[in-house]
Every structure is written in C-alpha cells, then in structure tokens.
Amino acid sequence: MSKPPQKSAVRRSSKAKGETAPPAKARRAVKSPTVKTKAPKVGFVSLGCPKALVDSERIITRLRAEGYEIAPEYKSADVVVVNTCGFLNSAKQESLDAIGEAIAENGRVIVTGCLGVEKDKIMSAHPRVLAVTGPHQYEQVMEAVHDAVPPLHDPFLDLVPPEGLHLTPRHYAYLKISEGCNNKCSFCIIPDIRGRLVSRPANHVMAEAERLVKAGVKELLVISQDPCAYGLDIKYAESLWNKQPLKARFFELSQALGSLGVWVRMHYVYPYPHVDNVIPLMADGKILPYLDIPFQHASPTVLKAMRRPASQDKVLERIAKWRNICPDLALRSTFIVGFPGETDDDFRMLIDFLQEARLTRVGCFKYEDVPGAKANELPGQVSEEVKEERWEMLMGVQRAISSHVLASRIGKTIDVLIDDVDEEGAVARSAWDAPEVDGCVFLNGETNVKIGDKVRVKIGHADEYDLWGEVV
C-alpha cells in the first residue's frame, strides 16, 4: 500500500504502544478541489484518540464552511493547527514534538486540544506558537485562525457537505455522543482536561448519524469518554427523532443507530449492568458483536486503588453470559501493569483473568505518573524493570490467546469492509476489527473490489493479529 509523505501537514498519530496489532498508517485529509481563488490554506495535525479526531473534524468543517482550504503539506499552508493529546507524559512529548516539527516546517502554528490546558509548558518549549486553546474550544480555535490568516469575504466559493469534513476514509466515521467524564479514576486527568459529562441530545446524534449514512458511511464508531453514562447529565431527556420520542440513553440510542442499516461499533464501554441489554442487539445483527471495555486490571486491590469497579468474578460471569447470548462477540480491552502497589500476586491475578476471559484483542500500558493524577501520591512505586518484565509476559500470554481465538475463524465465511486496495490485493476488516487498533483481513490478489465495499469472504489462514481470506 502506498504511504503518505513523511512531511504531511495533515496526519494522525499511530495507536498507543502496547496494542496487539501493528501500528496503522497516518491518515491524511483529502486535498480540497481546486477553486479559482487564492483561498487561505490551513494545515492540520491531529493527535490522540478518536474523540480528539472528532474535534479536528468539526474544526476543519468550520474552516471549510468559511472558505478555507485544507493544505496537504506544511509548505503550502498559511498556518498550521496542531490538535494535541495530553493524557500520558509520552503523549505530551509526542504533542510537543509535533508542535516543534510544525514550527520548523511552517513557522506559523496554533495549538489546541488536551495539552492546551498546560499553556505555560507549551509556550516554554515553543515560544513562537501563535495561540493556545484547550480541548473542544472550537470558537477560540476559529478566532486564532482568523487572527493569523483572515477568511475570504465570500464563503459561498467553497460549500461544505452536510456531513462535514472528516479525516477518516469516506466509508467509516466516528460518532461522538458526549463530552467529558464524571468518573474519578486515580490515574486519569481527563475530567480535569475535558470537564464533566455533557451529553448531546439524542435527536442531534441521530441527525448526524443519518447525514453520515446518506453520504456513504458504512460504519459508525460510537465514542465518548464513557458511552454507558450517556444521558445521565440530562436525565435521559427525550427528543423527537422521526416524529417519535427517543431517550438519551445508551440502550435506546443503540437501538436507533442499529436501525440505520450500517455497521455500528461501540468503543470505550464501561462494564455497567445495563451493558447486558445491548448484547441481544448484537446477537440479532443490529449492532456489531464488538465491545471495547477498558478493564485496566483484575486484582480487586489494584482496581480499588485505581478507583475502578473491583468485581473480577462478576465480570467473568457476565462475559460468559454475553457469549452465551452472542457467541460471535469480540471483546477488546486495555490493561495497566506496574500500577503503584501492584504485587506479584496482583499481576498473577491479572494473567489468570486474561487466560480465563480469553479476550480477542488486548492493549497494555506500563504505568507512568501523570501530573495532577491522584495515583502519583500512592505508595509502592514499581520499578521500570519490573514494569517491562510484566508487560512482556502479559503481551506474550495474550498473543497466544489471540492466536487461538483467530484460528477459530478459519473456515468461516464472514462479511468484511474493504479499507484499501492496490495491485497486490485488498485489505479489509471484519466485524471483530476496529480501524487502526485491531487486525486486518488480507485478500491477496483481490483487485476487483473498491474501498468501502462490503464483501463475503471465506477465511483460510490466521496468525496472532490478522486473518487471510478469499472473496466468495
């Protein structure tokens, strides 16, 4: 597959270290059609999670609505916006490096996103930055762009499609249903950065979803910091959709999205009891049989220190129940090793949990202090050497589990979405694979398909990450 230029002004970071699939290629925004005007051009660098990606999409949609063009590389941009990540120290450093690269390549840089809450850190490292704003501060970003390069006086020269502009391929899109988070996990500062839970009205979410489907999107990836808490802040308020009342609640929204006739994939789902209600929707084919649940650990002691639900036995019971209802269910999760106070027994409990739960996909992070997080104050810091040993062991165990799970797909005929095609064949994804973080289905020699096609494939080979098959 062809690779984007190394010095692209529109890119995304690859997934976090520790995922069990190889890193995905950076995504580039599609170059704007040529128009007969000297429209100002904005380069865009988008880092971090899909929630930040949606913020980037909303900003570039606003920019295009005002007549700006999106520059495909630094040298053609009048100004560059860098949407940063500020969760882990490694992510902060990646953001600072990206800012430095943009300054070196272009010289005129506006910073937004999660790291924007640490303006002093940014300005200390890069005093030439033109402006700094925080996460989802769209108006402030627009004002900063206006100051740097004023918009055209005739916004009708460049019309924006109703679904907005996206940094993802045309056939899939992220659908953000809420901002912020009410949880108080001791290792996380997201609520401090992005604020408390703010849910979108259900009819607003569905209107956006319908626009995306009408524009050709085949897969909606539902995201927020805590999707299962959706609507809690607005008391699950009803709004009219298709002339019928629709509650702003996870289950009702899942039902509504499942009626649109496209793939619907749930991300970052906390294992609240009402998650059980959506499993029959998966079994009936209304939404994909896929749950991304960040369990983080299995030891009750560590989970308590993390301020997470600490009922490992009940989680295993529920997973067994889910699989009984929906045998094709794929479970993805992330874990942290080396959390303060984690003992050898705690880690062994985590390994035992993995071997019992047999999750399809797993990512693992080595704990690191995050400035401002409560976990920094906890005793029992784990050495970097022990963190590395535990990470290696966990990933080795999971590779064996993933290999066994994927081997069970051999001989099955499944639906896949085509993500890429070249002279060697096609790359696709199954219902069990989210873009950029999970594996792929390789179709060697299949060149008579197009990106965005949904095709039937018989699986003939598997490894610990990916599947290989042939179009039926």
Residue pairs with C-beta under 8 A, 6 or more apart in sequence:
1 25
1 420
1 422
1 427
2 422
3 25
4 11
4 25
4 26
4 28
5 73
7 73
7 74
7 75
7 105
8 26
8 28
8 72
8 73
8 74
9 43
9 44
9 45
9 71
9 72
9 73
9 74
9 76
9 77
9 80
9 102
9 105
9 106
10 27
10 28
10 29
10 43
10 44
10 45
10 46
10 70
10 71
10 72
10 167
11 26
11 27
11 28
11 45
11 46
12 26
12 27
12 46
12 47
12 53
12 167
13 26
13 47
13 48
13 85
13 94
13 98
14 23
14 24
14 26
14 436
15 21
15 23
15 24
15 363
15 436
15 437
16 88
16 91
16 363
16 365
17 90
17 365
18 334
18 363
18 364
18 365
18 366
18 391
18 395
19 361
19 363
19 437
20 361
20 362
20 363
20 395
20 398
20 399
20 402
20 464
20 465
21 361
21 437
21 438
21 439
21 440
21 465
21 466
22 465
24 435
24 436
24 437
27 167
27 168
27 169
28 72
28 167
29 44
29 60
29 70
29 72
29 165
29 166
29 167
31 70
31 72
32 64
32 69
32 70
32 158
35 69
35 157
35 158
37 67
37 152
37 157
39 67
39 68
39 69
39 152
39 157
39 158
40 67
40 68
40 69
40 78
40 79
40 149
40 150
40 151
40 152
41 68
41 69
41 70
41 71
41 76
41 77
41 78
42 60
42 63
42 68
42 69
42 70
42 71
42 77
42 78
42 79
42 80
42 81
42 145
42 149
43 70
43 71
43 73
43 74
43 76
43 77
43 79
43 80
43 81
43 102
43 106
44 56
44 59
44 60
44 70
44 80
44 81
44 83
44 167
45 80
45 81
45 82
45 83
45 98
45 102
46 52
46 53
46 56
46 83
46 167
47 82
47 83
47 84
47 85
47 91
47 94
47 95
47 98
47 113
48 83
48 84
48 85
48 87
48 91
48 95
48 113
48 114
49 85
49 223
50 174
50 176
50 221
50 223
50 267
51 174
51 176
51 179
51 194
51 223
51 224
51 225
52 83
52 85
52 113
52 114
52 135
53 167
53 168
53 174
54 174
54 175
54 176
54 223
55 83
55 112
55 113
55 135
55 136
55 138
56 83
56 167
57 164
57 165
57 166
57 167
57 174
58 138
58 164
59 81
59 83
59 112
59 138
59 141
59 142
60 70
60 165
60 167
61 160
61 164
61 165
62 138
62 142
63 70
63 142
63 145
64 70
64 158
64 160
64 165
65 155
65 158
65 160
66 142
66 151
66 152
66 155
67 151
67 152
67 154
67 155
67 157
67 158
68 145
68 151
68 152
68 158
69 158
70 165
71 77
71 78
71 80
74 80
74 102
74 105
74 106
75 105
75 106
77 106
77 108
78 108
78 148
78 149
79 106
79 108
79 109
79 110
79 130
79 145
79 148
79 149
80 102
80 105
80 106
80 108
80 109
80 110
81 109
81 110
81 111
81 112
81 141
81 145
82 95
82 98
82 99
82 102
82 109
82 110
82 111
82 112
82 113
83 112
83 113
84 92
84 95
84 98
84 99
84 111
84 112
84 113
84 114
84 115
84 116
85 91
85 92
85 94
85 95
85 113
85 114
85 115
86 92
86 95
86 113
86 114
86 115
86 116
86 117
86 118
86 193
87 114
87 188
87 189
87 190
87 193
87 370
88 365
88 368
88 370
89 368
89 369
89 370
89 371
90 368
92 115
92 118
92 121
95 113
95 115
96 115
96 121
96 122
96 125
96 126
99 109
99 111
99 122
99 125
99 126
99 129
100 125
100 126
102 109
103 109
103 126
103 128
103 129
107 128
108 130
108 148
109 126
109 128
109 129
109 130
110 129
110 130
110 131
110 132
110 133
110 141
110 144
110 145
110 148
111 122
111 129
111 131
111 132
111 133
112 132
112 133
112 134
112 135
112 137
112 140
112 141
113 134
113 135
114 134
114 135
114 190
114 193
114 194
115 121
115 122
116 122
116 132
116 133
116 134
116 135
116 137
117 134
117 135
117 192
117 193
119 132
122 129
122 132
123 129
123 132
130 144
130 147
130 148
131 140
131 144
131 147
131 148
133 140
133 141
133 144
134 140
134 193
135 193
135 194
136 179
136 194
145 151
161 215
162 211
162 214
162 215
163 173
163 208
163 211
163 212
163 214
163 215
163 217
164 211
166 173
168 174
168 435
169 419
169 451
169 452
170 215
170 216
170 217
170 451
170 452
171 216
171 217
171 218
171 219
171 417
171 418
171 419
171 451
171 452
172 217
172 218
172 219
172 220
172 221
172 263
172 417
172 435
173 212
173 217
173 219
173 220
173 221
174 220
174 221
174 223
175 205
175 208
175 209
175 212
175 220
175 221
175 222
175 223
175 257
176 200
176 223
176 224
177 199
177 200
177 205
177 222
177 223
177 224
177 227
177 230
177 253
178 197
178 198
178 199
178 200
178 224
178 225
178 226
178 227
178 229
178 230
178 233
179 194
179 195
179 197
179 198
179 224
179 225
180 190
180 191
180 194
180 195
180 196
180 197
180 198
180 225
181 190
181 191
181 194
181 196
181 197
181 225
181 226
181 229
182 191
182 196
182 197
182 226
182 229
182 232
182 233
183 191
183 225
183 226
183 229
183 270
183 307
184 191
184 307
184 374
185 296
185 306
185 307
185 308
186 305
186 306
186 307
186 373
186 374
186 375
186 378
187 306
187 336
187 339
187 367
187 370
187 373
187 374
187 375
188 370
188 373
189 370
189 371
189 372
189 373
190 225
192 372
194 225
196 233
197 225
197 226
197 229
197 232
197 233
198 233
199 230
199 231
199 232
199 233
199 234
199 248
200 248
201 234
201 237
201 239
201 248
202 231
202 237
202 238
202 239
202 241
202 246
202 247
202 248
202 249
202 252
202 253
202 256
203 239
203 240
203 241
203 246
204 239
205 253
206 241
206 246
206 253
206 256
206 257
207 241
209 220
209 257
209 260
210 260
212 220
213 220
213 260
213 261
213 262
216 452
217 262
218 262
218 263
218 417
218 452
218 454
219 262
219 263
219 264
219 265
219 417
220 257
220 260
220 262
220 263
220 264
220 265
221 265
221 267
221 434
221 435
222 257
222 264
222 265
222 266
222 267
223 267
223 268
224 230
224 268
225 268
226 268
226 270
227 250
227 266
227 267
227 268
227 269
227 270
228 250
228 269
228 270
228 272
228 274
228 275
229 250
229 270
229 272
230 248
230 249
230 250
230 253
231 237
231 247
231 248
231 249
231 250
231 253
234 248
236 247
236 248
236 249
237 247
237 248
238 245
238 246
238 247
238 248
239 245
239 246
239 248
240 246
241 256
246 252
246 253
246 256
250 274
250 275
250 278
251 274
251 277
251 278
254 264
254 266
254 278
254 281
254 286
254 287
255 281
255 286
257 264
257 287
258 264
258 281
258 286
258 287
259 286
263 288
263 417
263 431
264 286
264 287
264 288
265 287
265 288
265 290
265 434
266 278
266 287
266 288
266 290
266 291
266 292
267 292
267 434
268 292
268 294
269 275
269 291
269 292
269 293
270 293
270 294
270 309
271 293
271 295
271 309
271 315
271 318
275 291
275 293
276 318
276 321
276 322
278 287
279 321
279 322
279 325
279 326
279 329
280 325
280 326
281 287
282 288
282 289
282 290
282 326
282 328
282 329
283 289
283 325
283 326
288 431
289 326
289 328
289 329
289 330
289 431
289 432
290 329
290 330
290 332
290 431
290 432
290 434
291 322
291 329
291 330
291 331
291 332
292 332
292 333
292 434
293 331
293 332
293 333
294 333
294 334
295 315
295 333
295 334
295 335
295 353
296 303
296 306
296 308
296 334
296 335
296 336
297 303
297 306
297 308
297 335
297 336
297 339
297 342
297 346
297 350
298 312
298 315
298 349
298 350
298 352
298 353
298 354
299 312
299 342
299 345
299 346
299 347
299 349
299 350
300 310
300 311
300 312
301 310
301 341
301 343
301 346
302 339
302 341
302 342
302 346
302 350
303 309
303 310
303 312
304 310
305 339
305 340
305 341
305 375
305 378
306 336
306 339
306 375
307 374
309 315
312 349
312 353
315 357
316 353
316 356
316 357
319 331
319 357
322 329
323 329
328 431
328 432
330 360
330 361
330 431
330 432
331 357
331 359
331 360
331 361
332 359
332 360
332 361
332 362
332 363
332 434
332 437
332 438
333 359
333 361
333 362
333 363
334 362
334 363
334 364
334 365
335 350
335 362
335 363
335 364
335 365
335 394
336 364
336 365
336 366
336 367
337 347
337 350
337 364
337 365
337 366
337 367
337 387
337 390
337 391
337 394
338 366
338 367
338 382
338 384
338 386
338 387
338 390
338 391
339 367
339 375
339 382
340 367
340 375
340 378
340 379
340 380
340 381
340 382
341 378
341 379
341 380
342 367
342 380
342 382
342 390
347 390
350 394
351 393
351 394
351 397
354 362
354 394
354 397
354 398
354 401
355 397
355 401
358 401
358 404
358 405
359 398
359 401
360 402
360 405
360 432
361 402
361 437
361 438
361 439
362 394
362 395
362 398
362 401
362 402
363 437
364 391
364 394
364 395
364 398
366 384
366 387
366 388
366 390
366 391
367 375
367 382
367 387
369 375
369 376
370 376
399 464
400 464
402 464
402 465
403 462
403 463
403 464
406 439
406 462
406 463
406 464
406 465
406 466
406 467
407 462
409 430
409 459
409 462
409 467
410 459
410 460
410 461
410 462
411 458
411 459
411 460
412 458
412 459
413 456
413 457
413 458
413 459
413 472
414 430
414 431
414 456
414 457
414 459
414 469
415 430
415 431
415 454
415 455
415 456
415 457
416 428
416 429
416 430
416 441
416 443
416 454
416 455
416 456
416 457
416 469
417 428
417 429
417 452
417 453
417 454
418 426
418 427
418 428
418 443
418 449
418 450
418 451
418 452
418 453
418 454
418 455
419 427
419 428
419 429
419 435
419 440
419 451
420 426
420 427
420 451
421 427
421 446
421 447
421 449
421 450
421 451
422 447
423 447
424 444
424 445
425 442
425 443
425 444
425 445
425 446
425 447
426 442
426 443
426 446
426 447
426 449
427 440
427 441
427 442
427 443
428 440
428 441
428 442
428 443
428 455
428 457
429 435
429 438
429 440
429 441
430 441
430 467
432 438
433 439
433 440
433 441
439 465
439 466
439 467
440 465
440 466
440 467
441 457
441 459
441 466
441 467
441 468
441 469
442 466
442 467
442 468
442 469
443 449
443 457
443 468
443 469
443 470
443 471
444 468
446 470
446 471
449 455
449 471
455 471
455 472
456 471
456 472
457 469
457 470
457 471
457 472
458 469
458 470
458 472
459 467
459 468
459 469
460 468
460 469
460 470
461 467
461 468
461 469
462 468
